[in-house]
Amino acid sequence: MLAELGGVKKIYLAVGYTDLRLGINGLAQTVGTKFDLNPFEKGTLFLFCGRRCDRIKALLWEGDGFLLLYKRLEDGRFDWPRSKDQAANITTDQYRMLLMGLNPIEPRIKEVVPSRVS
């Protein structure tokens, strides 16, 4: 479900750490108070990540109620941007980068140092 974006017009990352014990009401309140955004905006997906980077939660208002999605990776971690204390608006391409394990805000190419062969 998280890989498909049917009907989603905007995507926001809650940059930094979020307590993933929060449910729908707590996450909606976080969107409204901490990030000064409207959680009731139809077609807007809000993504949250806790300290463990192997799981994320998503909150989506469908017009008649909230949809709460939870994804846990069996192997690997999300490269979640932690540097800013705000919500970052990302594109669908950046969203796909995130689901592939890349940091969509500050993409980096890791330098590979060739090993010495004796």
C-alpha positions in Angstrom: 0.0 0.0 0.0 2.8 2.5 0.9 4.5 1.8 -2.4 1.4 2.9 -4.4 0.3 6.5 -4.2 -3.2 6.5 -5.6 -4.9 9.8 -4.9 -2.0 11.3 -3.0 -1.2 14.8 -4.1 1.3 15.9 -1.4 3.8 14.0 0.8 5.4 15.4 3.9 8.1 13.8 6.0 8.1 14.5 9.7 11.9 15.1 9.7 13.6 14.1 12.9 12.3 11.6 15.5 8.6 10.7 16.1 7.3 8.5 18.9 5.8 5.7 16.9 3.7 4.6 19.9 1.4 7.5 18.9 -1.8 6.5 17.2 -4.0 8.5 14.8 -5.0 11.2 17.2 -1.4 11.8 18.5 0.1 11.9 15.0 -2.6 14.2 13.7 -1.9 16.5 16.7 1.8 16.4 15.9 1.1 17.5 12.3 -1.0 20.4 13.5 1.0 21.6 16.5 4.6 20.8 15.7 4.6 21.3 12.0 1.7 23.8 11.7 0.0 21.8 8.9 -3.6 20.7 8.4 -3.8 16.9 9.0 -7.4 17.0 7.5 -6.1 18.0 4.0 -7.4 15.3 1.7 -4.8 13.6 -0.5 -1.9 14.6 1.8 0.3 11.8 3.2 2.3 12.4 6.3 5.3 10.1 7.1 6.8 9.5 10.5 9.9 7.6 11.6 11.1 6.8 15.2 14.6 6.2 16.5 14.7 2.7 15.0 14.9 3.3 11.3 13.4 0.0 10.3 9.8 1.1 10.6 7.7 4.1 9.5 4.1 5.2 10.0 1.9 7.1 7.5 -1.2 9.1 8.1 -3.7 10.0 5.4 -7.0 11.8 5.6 -9.5 10.2 3.1 -12.3 12.7 3.6 -14.4 10.5 5.9 -11.6 9.2 8.2 -7.9 8.7 8.7 -5.9 5.8 7.3 -3.0 4.8 9.4 -0.3 2.7 7.7 2.7 1.0 9.3 5.6 -0.5 7.5 8.4 -2.5 9.1 11.4 -3.7 7.1 12.6 -7.2 7.7 16.1 -6.4 6.5 17.6 -2.9 6.1 16.8 0.6 7.3 15.2 3.7 6.0 17.7 6.6 5.6 15.5 9.1 7.3 16.5 12.8 7.3 17.1 13.9 11.0 18.7 17.3 10.6 15.7 19.7 10.6 12.8 20.0 13.1 10.1 20.6 10.5 8.1 18.7 7.9 9.7 18.5 4.5 7.5 18.4 1.4 8.8 15.8 -1.0 8.0 14.7 -4.6 6.8 11.2 -5.6 10.3 10.5 -7.0 11.8 11.4 -3.6 9.2 9.2 -1.9 10.3 6.3 -4.1 13.9 7.0 -3.2 12.9 6.8 0.5 11.2 3.4 0.1 14.4 2.2 -1.6 16.4 3.1 1.5 17.9 6.4 0.2 17.7 9.8 1.9 15.3 11.9 -0.3 16.3 15.2 1.2 20.1 14.9 1.3 21.0 12.1 -1.1 24.7 11.1 -0.9 26.9 8.8 -2.8 28.9 6.8 -0.4 32.6 6.7 -1.3 33.8 3.2 -1.9 37.4 2.7 -1.1 38.9 -0.2 -3.0 40.6 -2.8 -0.9 44.2 -3.5 -1.4 45.0 -6.7 -3.0 48.4 -8.2 -2.0 
